[in-house]
């Protein structure tokens, strides 16, 4: 099942800079692992924001929630999820 996910990240300015650096590095590694596994096939940055638009390919909403909550920056994210369905006018290969 495909999900369109928008993630907006707001790291508090008072967060220790070393903690911030560590969390951002861990987030990158986790995101790369999930992309390599195939569950995160699309990832785009939103210009001018600390945000992204992603497509996730998972079995259930529960699986998506588990995956998103495993991200190191999850506590600092506002996340909007939309389940996707095939459009009847989509050109099929």
TANOR-V644310 format. One record per backbone hydrogen bond with DSSP energy under -1.0 kcal/mol. NH is the residue of the N-H (numbers start at 1). CO is the residue of the C=O. Records with the same first field share a line. If there is no record, write none. Layout:
NH: CO / CO
This chain:
3: 56
4: 82
5: 54
6: 80
7: 52
8: 78
9: 50
10: 76
15: 12
20: 16
21: 17
22: 18
23: 19
24: 20
25: 21
26: 22
27: 23
28: 24
29: 25
30: 26
31: 27
32: 28
33: 29
34: 30
35: 31
36: 32
37: 33
38: 35
39: 34
40: 34
42: 55
44: 53
46: 51
49: 46
51: 49
52: 7
53: 44
54: 5
55: 42
56: 3
57: 39
58: 1
64: 60
65: 61
66: 62
67: 63
68: 64
69: 65
71: 68
74: 71
76: 73
77: 74
78: 8
80: 6
82: 4
84: 2
90: 87
